[in-house]
């Protein structure tokens, strides 16, 4: 069975792009528009990977990651940040709060499947 991936992204266009791509690759995908919805989803069965947009309304992706890393239940989740390449420093911050890695936006649709597969193979890519 293919892995389950939670996509936390507030921008509908970006979210649809990532979700459609991952579903096309055969993944089971759950969507959340913000950190609050993501937390509700994560109260249920845990996904194999969480993609978290850094820039979210309300609680941002870095704060959400920090929170998930303090909870025993979600401490070991594979978390990959979605960072805007224009926002210098976001990548390092993502790693600092405990993300296993990051993917820069705009999303490279041709590269995404291999990146995701790589993160699912290697549970800890923290440097
Ligand atoms: Mg955003």
py3Dmol code that shows the C-alpha trace and the ligand (Angstrom):
import py3Dmol

protein = """\
ATOM      1  CA  UNK A   1       0.000   0.000   0.000  1.00  0.00           C
ATOM      2  CA  UNK A   2       1.225   3.478  -0.872  1.00  0.00           C
ATOM      3  CA  UNK A   3       2.098   5.986   1.811  1.00  0.00           C
ATOM      4  CA  UNK A   4      -0.299   8.538   3.233  1.00  0.00           C
ATOM      5  CA  UNK A   5       0.718  12.193   2.993  1.00  0.00           C
ATOM      6  CA  UNK A   6      -0.823  15.179   4.757  1.00  0.00           C
ATOM      7  CA  UNK A   7      -0.480  18.429   2.800  1.00  0.00           C
ATOM      8  CA  UNK A   8      -0.803  21.598   4.881  1.00  0.00           C
ATOM      9  CA  UNK A   9      -1.018  24.548   2.503  1.00  0.00           C
ATOM     10  CA  UNK A  10      -3.311  27.566   2.575  1.00  0.00           C
ATOM     11  CA  UNK A  11      -2.896  28.603  -1.048  1.00  0.00           C
ATOM     12  CA  UNK A  12      -5.595  26.718  -3.007  1.00  0.00           C
ATOM     13  CA  UNK A  13      -3.616  26.693  -6.262  1.00  0.00           C
ATOM     14  CA  UNK A  14      -0.449  25.351  -4.654  1.00  0.00           C
ATOM     15  CA  UNK A  15      -2.420  22.867  -2.584  1.00  0.00           C
ATOM     16  CA  UNK A  16      -4.280  21.503  -5.596  1.00  0.00           C
ATOM     17  CA  UNK A  17      -1.050  21.241  -7.579  1.00  0.00           C
ATOM     18  CA  UNK A  18       0.720  19.229  -4.891  1.00  0.00           C
ATOM     19  CA  UNK A  19      -2.307  17.128  -3.972  1.00  0.00           C
ATOM     20  CA  UNK A  20      -3.109  16.243  -7.593  1.00  0.00           C
ATOM     21  CA  UNK A  21       0.508  15.317  -8.276  1.00  0.00           C
ATOM     22  CA  UNK A  22       0.791  13.121  -5.205  1.00  0.00           C
ATOM     23  CA  UNK A  23      -2.521  11.414  -5.926  1.00  0.00           C
ATOM     24  CA  UNK A  24      -1.360  10.810  -9.489  1.00  0.00           C
ATOM     25  CA  UNK A  25       1.718   9.121  -7.999  1.00  0.00           C
ATOM     26  CA  UNK A  26      -0.655   6.842  -6.086  1.00  0.00           C
ATOM     27  CA  UNK A  27      -0.320   8.323  -2.620  1.00  0.00           C
ATOM     28  CA  UNK A  28      -3.191   8.618  -0.222  1.00  0.00           C
ATOM     29  CA  UNK A  29      -3.454  12.369   0.362  1.00  0.00           C
ATOM     30  CA  UNK A  30      -5.145  14.319   3.126  1.00  0.00           C
ATOM     31  CA  UNK A  31      -5.436  18.109   2.885  1.00  0.00           C
ATOM     32  CA  UNK A  32      -5.381  20.819   5.534  1.00  0.00           C
ATOM     33  CA  UNK A  33      -5.760  24.540   4.883  1.00  0.00           C
ATOM     34  CA  UNK A  34      -4.038  25.646   8.070  1.00  0.00           C
ATOM     35  CA  UNK A  35      -2.258  24.457  11.219  1.00  0.00           C
ATOM     36  CA  UNK A  36      -5.484  24.105  13.171  1.00  0.00           C
ATOM     37  CA  UNK A  37      -7.022  21.744  10.617  1.00  0.00           C
ATOM     38  CA  UNK A  38      -3.713  19.874  10.420  1.00  0.00           C
ATOM     39  CA  UNK A  39      -3.808  19.298  14.167  1.00  0.00           C
ATOM     40  CA  UNK A  40      -7.335  17.898  13.910  1.00  0.00           C
ATOM     41  CA  UNK A  41      -6.213  15.544  11.147  1.00  0.00           C
ATOM     42  CA  UNK A  42      -3.161  14.482  13.169  1.00  0.00           C
ATOM     43  CA  UNK A  43      -5.370  13.599  16.132  1.00  0.00           C
ATOM     44  CA  UNK A  44      -6.399  10.637  13.964  1.00  0.00           C
ATOM     45  CA  UNK A  45      -4.207   8.002  12.302  1.00  0.00           C
ATOM     46  CA  UNK A  46      -0.784   9.478  11.577  1.00  0.00           C
ATOM     47  CA  UNK A  47       0.341   9.907   7.961  1.00  0.00           C
ATOM     48  CA  UNK A  48       3.726   8.696   6.699  1.00  0.00           C
ATOM     49  CA  UNK A  49       4.770  12.213   5.723  1.00  0.00           C
ATOM     50  CA  UNK A  50       3.566  15.747   6.383  1.00  0.00           C
ATOM     51  CA  UNK A  51       4.245  18.563   3.947  1.00  0.00           C
ATOM     52  CA  UNK A  52       3.907  21.879   5.749  1.00  0.00           C
ATOM     53  CA  UNK A  53       3.840  25.274   4.116  1.00  0.00           C
ATOM     54  CA  UNK A  54       5.888  27.696   6.215  1.00  0.00           C
ATOM     55  CA  UNK A  55       3.703  30.715   5.481  1.00  0.00           C
ATOM     56  CA  UNK A  56       0.269  29.876   6.865  1.00  0.00           C
ATOM     57  CA  UNK A  57      -2.379  32.215   8.227  1.00  0.00           C
ATOM     58  CA  UNK A  58      -2.673  31.945  12.001  1.00  0.00           C
ATOM     59  CA  UNK A  59      -0.108  29.493  13.346  1.00  0.00           C
ATOM     60  CA  UNK A  60       2.718  29.299  10.803  1.00  0.00           C
ATOM     61  CA  UNK A  61       4.379  26.124   9.610  1.00  0.00           C
ATOM     62  CA  UNK A  62       7.456  26.566  11.795  1.00  0.00           C
ATOM     63  CA  UNK A  63       5.358  26.875  14.957  1.00  0.00           C
ATOM     64  CA  UNK A  64       3.276  23.876  13.944  1.00  0.00           C
ATOM     65  CA  UNK A  65       6.423  21.798  13.399  1.00  0.00           C
ATOM     66  CA  UNK A  66       7.849  22.895  16.742  1.00  0.00           C
ATOM     67  CA  UNK A  67       4.603  21.870  18.416  1.00  0.00           C
ATOM     68  CA  UNK A  68       4.535  18.480  16.707  1.00  0.00           C
ATOM     69  CA  UNK A  69       8.116  17.818  17.797  1.00  0.00           C
ATOM     70  CA  UNK A  70       7.207  18.387  21.461  1.00  0.00           C
ATOM     71  CA  UNK A  71       4.378  15.840  21.402  1.00  0.00           C
ATOM     72  CA  UNK A  72       5.418  12.215  21.952  1.00  0.00           C
ATOM     73  CA  UNK A  73       2.777  11.039  19.508  1.00  0.00           C
ATOM     74  CA  UNK A  74       3.976  13.195  16.623  1.00  0.00           C
ATOM     75  CA  UNK A  75       7.644  13.654  17.566  1.00  0.00           C
ATOM     76  CA  UNK A  76       8.838  11.155  14.959  1.00  0.00           C
ATOM     77  CA  UNK A  77       6.606  12.223  12.089  1.00  0.00           C
ATOM     78  CA  UNK A  78       8.403  12.834   8.829  1.00  0.00           C
ATOM     79  CA  UNK A  79       7.927  16.542   8.234  1.00  0.00           C
ATOM     80  CA  UNK A  80       9.017  18.371   5.116  1.00  0.00           C
ATOM     81  CA  UNK A  81       8.618  22.136   4.870  1.00  0.00           C
ATOM     82  CA  UNK A  82       7.352  23.926   1.790  1.00  0.00           C
ATOM     83  CA  UNK A  83       9.392  27.111   1.641  1.00  0.00           C
ATOM     84  CA  UNK A  84       9.221  30.029  -0.774  1.00  0.00           C
ATOM     85  CA  UNK A  85      12.604  30.313  -2.462  1.00  0.00           C
ATOM     86  CA  UNK A  86      12.230  34.090  -2.275  1.00  0.00           C
ATOM     87  CA  UNK A  87      12.191  33.926   1.515  1.00  0.00           C
ATOM     88  CA  UNK A  88      15.879  33.566   2.319  1.00  0.00           C
ATOM     89  CA  UNK A  89      16.537  31.844   5.604  1.00  0.00           C
ATOM     90  CA  UNK A  90      13.316  29.843   5.640  1.00  0.00           C
ATOM     91  CA  UNK A  91      15.177  26.631   4.772  1.00  0.00           C
ATOM     92  CA  UNK A  92      17.544  26.905   7.724  1.00  0.00           C
ATOM     93  CA  UNK A  93      14.689  27.845  10.056  1.00  0.00           C
ATOM     94  CA  UNK A  94      12.736  24.826   8.870  1.00  0.00           C
ATOM     95  CA  UNK A  95      15.639  22.530   9.737  1.00  0.00           C
ATOM     96  CA  UNK A  96      16.192  24.346  13.038  1.00  0.00           C
ATOM     97  CA  UNK A  97      12.647  23.632  14.248  1.00  0.00           C
ATOM     98  CA  UNK A  98      12.964  19.964  13.338  1.00  0.00           C
ATOM     99  CA  UNK A  99      11.800  19.510   9.768  1.00  0.00           C
ATOM    100  CA  UNK A 100      13.413  16.512   8.057  1.00  0.00           C
ATOM    101  CA  UNK A 101      13.942  18.610   4.970  1.00  0.00           C
ATOM    102  CA  UNK A 102      12.354  21.196   2.747  1.00  0.00           C
ATOM    103  CA  UNK A 103      11.029  21.640  -0.756  1.00  0.00           C
ATOM    104  CA  UNK A 104      11.209  25.089  -2.279  1.00  0.00           C
ATOM    105  CA  UNK A 105       8.316  26.777  -4.035  1.00  0.00           C
ATOM    106  CA  UNK A 106       7.485  27.321  -6.819  1.00  0.00           C
ATOM    107  CA  UNK A 107       7.100  23.545  -6.892  1.00  0.00           C
ATOM    108  CA  UNK A 108       9.106  21.797  -9.577  1.00  0.00           C
ATOM    109  CA  UNK A 109       6.452  19.318 -10.681  1.00  0.00           C
ATOM    110  CA  UNK A 110       8.971  17.105 -12.484  1.00  0.00           C
ATOM    111  CA  UNK A 111      11.242  16.845  -9.447  1.00  0.00           C
ATOM    112  CA  UNK A 112       8.571  16.495  -6.761  1.00  0.00           C
ATOM    113  CA  UNK A 113       7.833  12.749  -7.089  1.00  0.00           C
ATOM    114  CA  UNK A 114      11.499  11.791  -6.630  1.00  0.00           C
ATOM    115  CA  UNK A 115      11.904  14.217  -3.725  1.00  0.00           C
ATOM    116  CA  UNK A 116       8.869  12.781  -1.954  1.00  0.00           C
ATOM    117  CA  UNK A 117      10.001   9.215  -2.572  1.00  0.00           C
ATOM    118  CA  UNK A 118      13.396  10.143  -1.149  1.00  0.00           C
ATOM    119  CA  UNK A 119      11.922  11.596   2.021  1.00  0.00           C
ATOM    120  CA  UNK A 120       9.746   8.522   2.490  1.00  0.00           C
ATOM    121  CA  UNK A 121      12.742   6.227   2.099  1.00  0.00           C
ATOM    122  CA  UNK A 122      14.939   8.186   4.457  1.00  0.00           C
ATOM    123  CA  UNK A 123      13.133   9.072   7.660  1.00  0.00           C
ATOM    124  CA  UNK A 124      15.720  11.513   8.899  1.00  0.00           C
ATOM    125  CA  UNK A 125      17.430  13.889   6.535  1.00  0.00           C
ATOM    126  CA  UNK A 126      18.155  16.453   9.185  1.00  0.00           C
ATOM    127  CA  UNK A 127      21.665  17.764   8.835  1.00  0.00           C
TER     128      UNK A 127
END
"""
ligand_1 = """\
1
MG
Mg 1.090 29.850 2.428
"""
view = py3Dmol.view(width=600, height=400)
view.addModel(protein, "pdb")
view.setStyle({"model": 0}, {"cartoon": {"style": "trace"}})
view.addModel(ligand_1, "xyz")
view.setStyle({"model": 1}, {"stick": {}})
view.zoomTo()
view.show()
